[in-house]
């Protein structure tokens, strides 16, 4: 089923040849001569008061592409102008060359089967992958082409990986990776190559491992850095940042190695975690590992500290200096005896364990009648002490002056 003699024609590279091919396929009536004439006729009818559907029916151009988009439809160009030719519907359609090949080899049923495959890949598989990463990372992800539709790239899953929106817009129609890398990875460049690759897969002959989403995103980060004022016109103008992501030239070898590890029994989740850690967008770690899928970074665990509150009855923990514990000393002696017995080939002695001495509780001292003091008491303190011992002494109250010495002697 290898495609031969078919040519991939694109709207941007071969507009005249593509127009004639569409006419031969019965998608455009024969009275029109170019895309420009087709579009101007449609716009005139719409401006005259007809609805878009009525204008299409009047012209006999009711074709919808594989994704259900009309060939003629009012839409907006990239420069903001209004146009009637839906160029996107042409670019993302099943290429007319691939359609001709399928019809010649398998009839209209083969064309419908391929169209259903593309719709499933584009509207379900690729869309779901992009949505899941968007929810997980909080960033906008597109259904990213490796080869853009403007260059003949397909909507099939073999050409689609989730791509961060800023990067997707930045490289525009240019290939997502350098063309030699795309070829080395076995990524189909167009619909015909995609059909042939899927045929090989069905026969078990395809040896190209599919790159994981994580590794492809890591390659994006290495190749294209969205910076303000940066232009991107061709693959040679890509911005390289070796501190981020993975060099795309390593993708095939890395993916092949990961497949080998999985075949050897390494858990699939561990391999996926390593692949994700190569991407700054997908990694959950503070540092990105580049050494291999066996390294795992474990964040430090915080241990709660219990603070003893005032009045707690829980005894405070005491730290015993090394060598001061009787149990440790006994254990050391036992080990020395065992070592000596082994050296002299004598049976080792039974270990002796010295029970720790029971602590003796010291009786509390009797309270002293008077607390010793080292300082000299003031006259007022001496009088107050005298009041407590001699009941008939003169009472001194706050505010009163001290009695004279003669009065004290008279008493």
C-alpha positions in Angstrom: 0.0 0.0 0.0 3.0 2.3 -0.3 2.0 5.6 -1.9 3.5 6.3 -5.3 3.1 9.1 -7.8 0.9 11.1 -5.5 1.9 14.6 -4.6 1.1 16.6 -1.5 -0.2 20.0 -2.7 -0.7 22.8 -0.3 -2.7 26.1 -0.5 0.4 28.1 0.4 2.9 26.4 -1.9 0.9 25.1 -4.9 -2.4 27.2 -4.9 -3.2 26.8 -8.6 -2.4 23.0 -8.8 -4.4 22.5 -5.6 -7.4 24.3 -7.1 -7.4 22.1 -10.1 -7.0 19.0 -8.0 -10.0 20.0 -6.0 -12.0 20.6 -9.2 -11.0 17.1 -10.4 -12.2 15.6 -7.1 -15.6 17.3 -7.6 -15.4 19.7 -4.7 -15.5 22.9 -6.9 -17.6 23.4 -10.0 -15.7 23.6 -13.2 -16.8 27.1 -14.2 -14.5 28.7 -11.6 -10.8 29.3 -12.5 -9.2 30.3 -9.2 -9.5 30.6 -5.5 -9.8 34.3 -5.9 -12.7 34.1 -8.3 -14.5 31.6 -6.0 -14.1 33.9 -3.0 -15.2 37.1 -4.7 -18.3 35.5 -6.2 -19.3 34.3 -2.8 -18.7 37.6 -1.1 -20.8 39.4 -3.7 -23.7 37.1 -3.1 -23.6 37.5 0.7 -23.3 41.3 0.4 -26.3 41.3 -1.9 -28.5 39.9 0.9 -28.2 36.2 0.6 -27.4 34.1 3.7 -24.1 32.2 3.7 -25.9 28.9 3.2 -28.0 30.3 0.3 -24.9 31.8 -1.4 -23.1 28.4 -1.2 -26.1 26.6 -2.6 -26.4 29.1 -5.4 -22.7 28.6 -6.4 -22.9 24.8 -6.0 -20.1 24.7 -3.5 -21.4 22.9 -0.4 -18.3 20.8 0.3 -17.3 20.4 4.0 -13.8 19.2 5.0 -13.0 16.2 7.1 -13.6 18.3 10.3 -17.0 19.5 9.1 -15.9 23.1 8.1 -17.3 24.8 5.0 -15.0 25.7 2.2 -16.8 29.0 1.8 -17.5 30.8 5.1 -17.2 34.3 6.4 -14.1 34.3 8.6 -11.3 36.6 9.7 -7.7 36.6 8.4 -4.7 36.9 10.6 -4.4 40.6 9.6 -8.0 41.3 10.8 -9.6 41.6 7.4 -12.8 39.7 6.5 -12.7 37.0 3.9 -15.0 34.4 2.4 -12.6 31.6 1.6 -12.0 29.4 4.7 -8.3 28.7 4.3 -8.1 26.8 7.5 -10.7 24.3 6.2 -8.4 23.6 3.2 -5.2 23.3 5.2 -6.5 20.8 7.8 -8.5 18.7 5.4 -7.5 15.2 4.4 -5.0 16.1 1.6 -6.4 15.7 -1.8 -3.4 13.6 -2.9 -3.9 11.2 0.0 -7.6 11.1 -0.7 -6.9 10.2 -4.4 -4.5 7.4 -3.2 -7.0 5.9 -0.8 -9.8 6.0 -3.3 -7.7 4.3 -6.0 -6.5 1.6 -3.6 -9.6 1.0 -1.5 -12.5 3.0 -2.9 -14.7 5.5 -1.1 -14.9 3.2 1.9 -11.1 3.6 2.5 -11.5 7.4 2.3 -14.3 7.3 4.9 -12.3 5.1 7.2 -9.4 7.4 7.1 -11.6 10.5 7.6 -13.1 8.8 10.7 -9.6 8.1 12.1 -8.6 11.8 11.7 -11.8 13.0 13.4 -11.2 10.7 16.3 -7.5 11.7 16.6 -8.2 15.5 16.3 -11.4 15.9 18.2 -11.0 13.3 20.9 -7.4 12.1 21.5 -5.4 15.2 20.8 -8.0 17.5 22.3 -8.3 15.4 25.5 -4.5 15.4 26.0 -4.2 19.2 25.6 -7.1 19.7 28.0 -5.7 17.5 30.7 -2.3 19.2 30.7 -4.1 22.6 30.7 -6.0 21.7 33.9 -3.0 20.2 35.5 -0.6 23.0 34.9 -2.9 26.0 34.7 -1.4 27.0 31.4 -3.0 27.1 27.9 -2.1 24.0 25.8 -2.9 23.7 22.1 -3.3 20.6 20.0 0.2 21.2 18.6 1.2 20.1 15.1 4.8 18.9 14.6 4.4 19.7 10.9 1.8 22.5 10.4 -1.2 22.1 8.2 0.1 24.9 6.0 3.0 22.5 5.1 0.8 19.5 4.5 0.8 18.2 8.1 -2.0 15.9 9.1 -4.5 16.1 11.9 -3.7 12.5 12.8 -2.4 11.7 16.3 1.0 10.7 14.8 1.6 14.4 14.0 0.0 15.8 17.2 1.4 16.5 20.7 0.1 19.0 23.3 2.0 22.3 22.9 2.0 25.3 25.1 0.0 28.1 23.4 2.7 30.7 23.5 5.2 28.4 21.8 2.7 27.2 19.3 1.9 30.8 18.2 5.6 31.7 18.2 6.8 29.2 15.6 3.6 29.5 13.5 3.8 27.5 10.3 7.4 26.4 10.8 8.1 22.8 11.9 8.0 22.3 15.7 11.4 20.6 15.5 14.2 20.7 13.0 13.3 18.6 9.9 16.2 16.1 10.4 15.0 15.4 13.9 11.4 14.9 12.7 12.7 12.4 10.2 14.9 10.6 12.7 11.9 10.3 15.1 9.8 8.7 12.3 7.1 11.4 12.6 5.1 11.5 9.3 5.5 14.7 7.4 2.1 14.6 5.6 -1.0 12.5 5.1 0.5 10.0 2.7 3.5 9.3 5.0 1.0 8.9 7.9 -1.1 6.4 6.0 2.0 4.4 5.1 3.3 4.5 8.7 0.0 3.3 10.1 -0.1 0.5 7.6 3.4 -0.6 8.9 2.1 -0.5 12.5 -0.8 -2.7 11.6 1.7 -5.2 10.3 4.0 -5.0 13.2 6.8 -3.5 11.1 7.1 0.0 12.5 10.1 0.4 14.9 9.8 4.1 15.7 8.8 4.6 19.3 6.3 7.3 19.9 7.8 10.2 21.9 6.0 10.8 25.2 4.1 14.1 25.7 6.5 15.0 28.5 9.7 14.6 26.4 8.2 16.5 23.5 7.3 19.4 25.8 10.8 19.4 27.2 12.1 19.6 23.7 9.8 22.6 23.0 11.3 24.4 26.0 14.8 23.8 24.8 14.1 24.9 21.2 11.8 27.9 21.6 11.8 30.4 24.4 8.9 32.9 24.1 10.5 36.3 24.7 9.2 39.7 23.9 10.4 41.0 20.5 11.6 37.6 19.4 11.0 36.7 15.8 10.8 33.1 14.5 11.0 32.7 10.7 12.7 29.4 10.2 14.1 26.5 12.2 17.6 28.0 12.2 16.3 31.0 14.0 15.1 29.0 17.0 16.3 30.2 20.4 18.4 27.5 22.1 18.5 27.4 25.9 20.5 24.4 27.1 19.6 25.0 30.7 15.9 24.2 30.0 14.4 21.0 28.6 16.1 18.5 26.4 18.0 18.8 23.2 15.6 17.4 20.6 18.5 15.4 19.0 18.4 13.2 22.1 14.7 12.4 22.0 14.9 9.1 20.0 17.6 7.6 22.2 15.9 8.7 25.4 12.5 7.3 24.4 14.1 4.1 23.2 15.9 3.7 26.6 12.7 4.4 28.5 11.0 1.6 26.5 13.8 -0.8 27.4 13.5 0.1 31.1 9.8 -0.5 31.0 10.4 -3.9 29.3 12.8 -4.8 32.1 10.2 -4.2 34.8 10.8 -0.6 35.9 7.4 0.7 37.0 5.7 2.8 34.3 4.9 5.5 36.7 8.5 5.9 37.7 9.5 6.3 34.1 6.7 8.8 33.5 7.8 10.8 36.6 11.4 11.0 35.2 10.2 12.1 31.8 8.0 14.8 33.3 10.9 16.1 35.4 12.8 17.0 32.2 10.2 19.7 31.6 10.1 22.9 33.7 6.4 23.1 32.9 5.4 19.6 34.0 8.0 18.9 36.8 6.8 19.0 40.4 10.3 19.1 41.8 12.4 22.0 42.8 15.4 20.7 40.7 15.2 19.0 37.4 17.0 15.6 37.2 19.0 14.9 34.1 20.7 11.7 35.3 18.1 9.0 34.7 14.7 7.6 35.6 15.9 6.1 38.9 16.6 9.3 40.8 13.8 10.6 43.0 14.0 13.8 45.0 12.3 13.5 48.4 11.4 16.8 50.0 12.5 17.3 53.7 9.9 16.2 56.2 9.0 18.6 59.0 8.9 16.9 62.5 6.6 18.6 65.0 8.2 19.8 68.2 6.3 19.3 71.5 6.8 22.2 73.9 6.4 21.5 77.6 3.8 23.9 79.0 4.3 25.5 82.5 2.9 23.4 85.2 3.1 20.1 83.3 3.6 17.0 85.3 5.5 15.3 82.5 9.1 14.8 83.6 11.7 16.7 81.5 14.0 14.7 79.3 17.6 14.4 80.6 20.5 13.9 78.3 23.0 11.4 79.7 26.7 12.1 78.7 28.4 9.4 76.7 30.0 6.8 79.0 28.0 7.7 82.1 25.3 5.2 81.7 25.8 1.9 83.8 23.9 0.0 81.1 26.3 1.2 78.4 29.4 0.4 80.5 28.1 -3.2 81.2 27.4 -3.7 77.5 31.0 -2.5 76.6 32.5 -4.9 79.2 30.4 -7.8 77.8 31.5 -7.1 74.3 35.2 -7.0 75.4 34.8 -10.4 77.1 33.2 -12.0 74.1 36.0 -10.7 71.8 38.7 -12.1 74.2 36.9 -15.5 74.3 36.7 -15.7 70.5 40.5 -14.8 70.2 41.4 -17.7 72.6 38.8 -20.1 71.1 37.1 -20.4 74.5 33.4 -20.4 74.9 32.1 -16.9 75.4 31.1 -16.1 79.0 27.6 -15.4 79.8 26.9 -11.7 79.7 26.5 -10.1 83.1 24.0 -7.4 83.6 24.4 -5.2 86.6 21.0 -4.0 87.7 20.9 -0.2 88.0 21.0 1.1 91.5 17.6 2.1 92.9 17.5 5.8 93.5 17.2 6.7 97.3 14.7 9.3 98.1 16.1 12.0 100.4 13.9 13.2 103.2 13.1 16.9 102.9 14.9 19.1 105.4 12.9 20.7 108.3 12.0 24.2 107.7 14.1 26.7 109.6 12.5 29.0 112.1 14.4 32.0 110.8 16.0 32.4 107.5 19.6 33.4 107.7 20.4 36.6 106.2 23.7 38.3 105.3 22.5 41.8 105.2 22.1 44.3 108.1 18.5 45.0 109.1 17.2 48.5 109.2 15.9 50.0 112.5 12.3 49.7 111.2 12.8 46.0 110.4 14.4 45.4 113.9 11.4 47.1 115.6 8.9 45.0 113.6 10.8 41.8 114.5 10.7 42.9 118.1 6.9 43.4 117.8 6.5 39.8 116.7 8.4 38.5 119.8 7.5 40.9 122.6 3.7 41.4 122.9 3.9 44.6 125.0 6.1 46.6 122.7 4.9 49.8 121.2 3.1 49.2 117.9 4.5 51.1 114.9 2.2 51.9 112.1 2.8 53.3 108.7 3.2 57.1 108.8 4.5 57.2 112.3 8.0 58.4 113.2 10.4 56.3 115.2 10.3 56.6 119.0 13.1 58.5 120.6 16.0 56.6 122.2 15.0 57.9 125.7 11.5 56.6 125.3 12.8 53.2 124.3 15.1 53.1 127.3 12.3 54.1 129.7 10.1 51.3 128.5 
